[in-house]
Amino acid sequence: MRGKRRIALWIAAGAGYAFLYVPLIIVIVYSFNNSRLNAEWVGFTLNWYDTLFHDQDMIFAAGNSLAIALTASLVSTVLGTAAGVAMYRYPTKLLSVLVLAPIAIPEILMGVSLLIFFVLLNFTLGLVSVALAHIAFCIGFVAIVVRARLAGMDESLTEAARDCGASPWQTFRYITLPLIMPGVIAGALMAFTLSIDDFVITFFTAGAGTVTLPLQIYSMIKIAVTPEVNAVSSLLMLLTLALIIIASRVSPTLLRSQEDLS
Amino acid sequence: MKKLLWLAAASLAIALPAAPVFAKDEFHLYNWNNYIAPETIKRFEESCKCEVVQTYYSDNEELLAKLAAGAKGYDMLVPTSNAVEALIKGKQLKPIDKSQLPNLKNINPIYLNTPFDPGNKYSVPYAMSTTIIGYNDVKMKELGLPTDTWAVIFEPKYLEKVKGRITVLDSANELFAAALKYLGYSANDVDEKHWNEAVAVIKKARPYWAAFNASSYIKELTVGNIWLVHGYSNDIFQANLDAQAAKRAFHILQGMPKEGAVLAVDNMVIHKDAPRPDLALKFMNFMLEGKNSSELTNLIGSGNPNLEAVKYIKPEILKNPAIFPDKAVEAKLEQLKELTGAQRRLRNKLWTEIKAGR
């Protein structure tokens, strides 16, 4: 009976992982396919990566995407952490609603309203407007993660620090911040990945000549998906994976924060 | 954490120089992807001593939505005729100073002065495509099917032979237009009785169709899974290029139905807030030159309204009756007009019925 249940569990878990990862693996495998059509396997080649590295448009777009994602994740992590701490300290409904609403609002609405807002301010659309928009929607995500981390923190630690004469800033800097660091890093990573693959909001807030990777890929798909698109997606996956590994090195508890909390 | 910050700052420093530097004169073209030949851009850049910065859209609605919300910074847009009409109504365009366009005389007069922009106050034609039949030449020959009539898409007696090997566009407007043309009406016919006849034709044919497909039919054709499609001429041209590159044993050819078809003309227009309307006019006149216009046709097999371009177009494209139709068929090509709100609601209702298979 137990054995059977165990097998069923393994199958369910395997199916779950397969559902998540098989499409990704297919994308990677076909980036090495020696066929422009990419409909069936023809042969192994690295040509698509070569094409990719010589594709000025694509490199330009990737540069923009990286610059935006880094700026957006850095700024939104600082602001989002502050927001998360505030939501924990002053648990009023209004504050949470204000911080979290941008997460719940449909992206298209957020994109259009930001565009109208920028136009009203006579703000030139470009990299800066896209970065600002990304910061706006990333703050909420960082705040949620940070608040969840704070909720699991032992309150007596900060009280002890205060008792020992630490100022509120010192308490935050030396006690609270190190304790919630896994949450902060997780938030930053989330912000980075959300920013680098955002399409809808970017589409509306990007100006003339501002191209990001998702915008570039989307406009290419309309013609024909060559393995070059697979190649750039594979590199993007690699980058995300590398980030997660770096983060888990910097903060070993990050990937098992749940267990750590209990 | 400090390390991570440093890492981030360092990568930011590497990534930032990729941002545009606003030193040279720039011309901002908001265009469809792959809708201008690279050598054409290069030559224009040399002649205007400026840099062409392209941004892409993949749907007229995308363009309209973005401009309606107030986006600016674009000098030139290349919308399809019905979108030009919407942009004119939305007061988004700048009138063209035609004295700056000596090359306008190169355009075939039948593509000028259309109801979408009477007198071409705001727009000049750039390139065009048609919605036609695409087919696998080997299979069609084997089965003995005609490829010059909509009947092959709608008549069960033909469809029986290609059951499950045919797709039609997933677009109510395009499919209704094809059915209306097949019945001998105008593609822009708005008579409800005629629409119901079209629905009957479509419903009778639907069981034989493999899918409503507007995205992956290029690939299905080149692989050989699908033998017959209702699709866009540029897509079918691309499918054949792909099939030849993959050394398939068949060609993907374009069939122009003798009943006529939908024509989509893309036009150059100048945005009202264009930072450099002077460069936009220069570009317009440049693209109206035969050689420059021909390069796009040679690249993607688009139809060309430019009479001077014909000299420079590859002979195999020139003799393709779907890209350069003869006079009789050319007269039966129609550009789709916008529907009124009530008409659109009725069409959506009929379309839902068709798709749901009731």
Interface residues (C-beta under 8 A of the other chain):
Chain A: S35 R36 L37 A39 E40 V42 I59 F60 G63 N64 L66 A67 L70 T71 S73 L74 V112 L115 I116 V119 L120 T124 L125 G126 L127 M181 V184 I185 F203 F204 A206 G207 A208 G209 T210 V211 L215 Q216 Y218 S219 M220 I221 K222 I223 A224 I246 A247 V250
Chain B: M1 K3 L4 L5 L7 A8 S11 L12 A15 L16 P17 A18 A19 P20 E26 H28 Y30 W32 N33 N34 V53 Q54 T55 Y56 Y57 S58 E62 A65 K66 A69 G70 A71 K72 G73 Y74 D75 I218 K219 T222 V223 Q238 D242 A245 A246
